[in-house]
């Protein structure tokens, strides 16, 4: 069993990365809440008992809590960290109703809830834009440098020097774009648009199904056609171009993540690829060992994933609250308390089941049960 260096190997990078992305998420909620005149009572990074904190002039308690697996912003009128409406709201004084979250207009409440995920996406864009304007953006022309004998690419008729301009109807600008599409489509027939000797032709390729290990040591199933790039390049952009390219890159990462989740749901990809806190901790430590650039990329990806997960329409998550608000917009009134409570319980059960499942995957991946068995046998 390997734990990549113990506390200093993965614990500290994990806490640092997770703290940053959680803080950004909650700051999104906090900022929009304050802009809409809502009193924020608690801003917590982590759950459970408080480790340390302070109270600002506005009466907000800023704190770090003992369980570092998330965070919350508790606003006036909330009963708990999940933003369940508090009891006795009707008896609340008028001056407090004016700054209470439940009494704000529907649009304001929706923006406040969406503020967390939006902040995560914006943070990822800023991180990537910073990289693209300093280190540069990976930008390898989609030109075939070589073809592996007997590969899917050779069978399809791809040749060295071919410039790939599209795949399955999607335009291709970089070799990295080609890799991202093919990796998610093993054993699927794909139409490849190729520019050869100034003529456009179409070829059909079926990526091979390959089990590979990424830089973090995680096994995953990907598609591969067997072509080599003509050479690796990095293109440094000006700040505005970097911001635009970072936005596009974040969009691509979001779409690819959703595609992978969809493939898991329909059974095209194994659910064992899902990871939990232990896997994130390991990947954080390994990213830190590789270098600051890899760690920044990993932080951006984690921020996007946190934003996406919170937008899933599951009660307890931000997406669940937005779903409630959608019903409220259609019905002209909030859902009844019983319906909201029932949804909250279902959401809690789903979140807990997912947490147990991904943690089990993590433990099986690091062979912790074999380790314990060896100790007692």
N, C-alpha and C positions, 0 to 999 in steps of 0.2 A: 504493500500500500504506500502510495506516494502523496504527500500533501504539500509539495512544492515549497518547502522551507519554513513551515510553521507560521507563527505569529508574524515575524518580520518578513517572511517570504510572500505571504498572501494576505494575512490579516490586516496589516496597516494599509496597503494599497486598496484593498477592498473597502475598508471603512472610509478612506479618503474619497474614493470615486463615488461610492454610494451616498455619502454625506453631501457631496457637491450636487449630484443630480436630484436628490430628494429636496435639498434646500432650494434649488432652482424651481422645482415643481411647486413647492408650497409658497415660494415667493410670488409665483404667478397668481395663485389664488389670493394671497394677501394684497398684492398691489392693486388688482382690479376691485377687490372688496373695498379697500380704502378709497379708491377713486369714486366708488359709488356710495360713499358715506356710511359704510357698514363698520361697526365697532368690532375689532378682532380681539378676543379675550386671550387666546393662547396660540403661539406659533411654536410647534414642537418638531424637532428632528429626532425621530425615534418614538417608540411607544413605551408605556409603563412608567414606573417611578422616575422622577426627575433626578438627573445627575447634577446639573448646575444650570443657572439661568439668571435673568434679570427682568425687571418690569420697566418699560419705557414710559414716557410722559403721557402717552395716549392710553395707558392702562393695559397694554399687551404684554403678556408674559412670554418672553423669548427663552426657550430652554432646549437642552439636549436631554433625551431620556435614555433609559438603560438598554432598551431593545432596539438596535440600529437597523431595523428592517422596514423602514418607511418613515412616515411623518404625517402631520395633520395641522390644519388651521381650524381652530374652533372659534366661531363667530357668535355674537350675541343672538340668542334665540335657538342655538343648537343645543341638543341634549347631550351629545357625545362627539367623539372624533369623526364619526361617520355622517355627521350633519343631519341626524334625525331630529325633527322639530321637538323642542322642549315642551313639557307639560305647562299648562297655565299661561299660555301666550296671550289669551284674551284679557287676563288681569294685568298685563304688563303696562306700566305707565306710558302715556303718549310720547313723552320725550325719549323713552327707550325704544318704543316701536319705530320711531323715525330712523334709528340706527341699527335696527335688528334685521338680520338676514331674511327671515321668513316674510317680512312685510315689504320687502323691496319688489319692484315690478318683475314680471316673469323674465323679460329680456335681460335685466341686470343680473338676476340670479343665474341665468344660463351662462352669461359671460364670465361671472365669477367662478363657476364650476369648470368652464372650459379653459380658464386662465392657466391652470396647472399644466395640462398637456401642451397647450400652446407655448408656454414658457420652455418646456423641454425641447420642442422642435426648434424654437428660436435659438436656444443655447447650443444645440448641435450645429446649426448653421453658422453661428459665430465662431465656434471652435474650428470647423472645417475651413471657414473663410480665412481665419488666422493662419492655418497651415498653408493654404493655397497661395497666400500673399507673401509668405516667408520661405517655406521649404519648397513649395510647388505642388501642383496636382498631378497624380499619376495620369499620363496621357500618352499612351502608346498607339500609334496608328494601327487600324484594324487590317494590317497587311500580313498575309501568311508568310512566315519566315521559313517554315519547314513543315513537312507532313510525316507522321509516324507510319512506317510500313505496316500494312494490314489493318490500319485504324479505320474508324467510321468516316473520317475525312477523306482518306484515300479511296474508299469504296464509293463515296459520293462524287469523286472527281475533282476535289480541291487540289490546287497546285501551288507551289511556292511562288510568291509574287502576286497572287490574287488579293485584291482589296475587297473585303466584305463590307457591303453597304447596307444590308438589311438582313434580319433573321425573323422568320415567321411574321412578317409585316411590320416589325419594329425597326426603325432606322438605327444604324450602328455608326458611331463616330470613333469609338476607341476599342482597342482590343479588350479592355476591361468590361465594356458593355457586352461584348460577345460572351465572355466568360460567365458573367452574371446570369444571362439568359440560359445558356447551355447547362449550367450547374443545376438549375431548378427543373430541367426537363429531360431527365434520363429516360431512354427508351421511347421517346416520343418523336414522331416524324416531323421534321422542321424544314421549312423552305428557306434557303439561303440565297440572298441576292449578291452576286459577285461581279466586280468590274475587272475584266481581263482583256488586255490589249485594247483598251478604250471601248470595249463592247460589254453590255450588261447581259448576264446570263443568270438563270436560276438553277440551283442544284437542290437535291433533297438529301438530308443527312439525318441519321438516327443516332443520337449520342449514346455511348455505352454507359451502362450502370456501373459505377465504380465506388468502392468504399475507401475513403481517404481519411487522413488525419491532418487537421489544421495546425496552425502554429502554436495553438494552445493545448495540443494533445488530444483533442476531441474527435472521435470518429463520426463521420457523416457520409450519407449517400449523395453522390453528385453525378451529373452527366459530364461526359468528356468525349471529344471527337478526335483528339490527337493531332492538334496543330500547334506550332510554336510561333511566338511573336517574332517580329523582325528585330526588335530591340526595345529595351525599357527606357522610357523618357519621363521627365518631370517638367511641367510647364508652370512657370511662376507668373501670377496674374497681378494686375493692379487691384486696389481695394474693391472697387465697384464690380469688376469682373469676378473677383474672388467670391464676393457675396452672391452673385448670380449663380456661379458654378457650384457653390456650397449648397444653395437652395435646391438646385437640380440634383446634386448628389444625395442630399437628404431625402428628396422625393423618391429617387430610385431605391434607396435603402428601405424606405417605408413600404413601397410596393413589393419589393422582393421579400420582405419579412411577412407581409400579408399573404403572399403567394405560398410561402413555406408553411405558414399556419394552415392555410386552406388545404394544402396537400396532406398535412397531418390529419386534418378532420376527415378527408375523404379516403384516407388509407394509403395514399401514394408514397408517404414518407412515414417512417417509424416515429411514434411518440417518444421513444427512448432518446431522441435528439433534444427533447426539451430539458433544460437545466434549471436548477434552483439556486439558492444562495451559496451553497458550497461550490458549485461550478463557477458562479460569478466571481467568488472569492479567488478560486484558482486562476481564472482567466485574468483577473486584475493583477495578481502577483506576477504572472508570466508576461503580461503586457508591460509591466513596470521593469521587469528584467530585460526585455528586448530593447526598450528605450522610450524616451518621452514622447516621440512621435506616435509610436504604436499605442501608448497609453492614452494619448489624446483622441486617436481614432476610436479606441475602445470606449472611452467616455462618451463620445458623440453617439456611437451605436447604442450604448446603454440608455442614454437620454432619450433617444428616439423610441426604443422599445418600451421604456417606462411611460412615455406619452401615449403610445399605441395601446398598451395594456389598459391604461386608465380610461381610454375611450370605448372599450368594449362595453356593450349594453348590459352590464351585470350590476344589479343593485349592490350598494356598498362602494362601487367604483364611480368615478366621475361620469362615465358613460351611462351608468344606471340612473343617476340623478338627471342627466340630460334626457333620458328616455321618459322619466316621470314628467319632466317639463314639456315634452312633446305631447304627451297625453293631456296635460293641463291646457296646452294651447288649443288642442282639438276640442276638448270637452268644455272649455271655458271655466273650469274650476279644477283645483288640485284633486288628485286621487284620494280616496278615503284613507283614514288612518289604518284600518285593518288591511287594506290592499298594500299600502306602503310597508307595513310591518311584515306581512307575508313575503313580499318581495325581498325585504332586507334579510329575512331568515334564509331564503333560497340563495341569495347572493353570498351570504356568509358561508353557507354550506359548500357552495361551488368554489369559493376562494380557498377555503380550508382544504377541500379535496385536492385542488390543484397544487397547493403548497405541499401537501403530504406526498403527492405523486412525483413532483419534480425533485423533492428531497430524497425520495426513495431512489429515483434515477441517479442522483448524485452519489448516494451511498453505494449503489451497485457499481457505478463507474469506477470508484476508487477502491472497490473490493474490500470494504470495511468489514463485511460479515466474514469473509475468508480470513481476514486478519484476526478478528476476535476468536474465530474457531481455532486458528493455529495457536493462540495464546492459551486456550483452555484444554487443548488436546495434548 
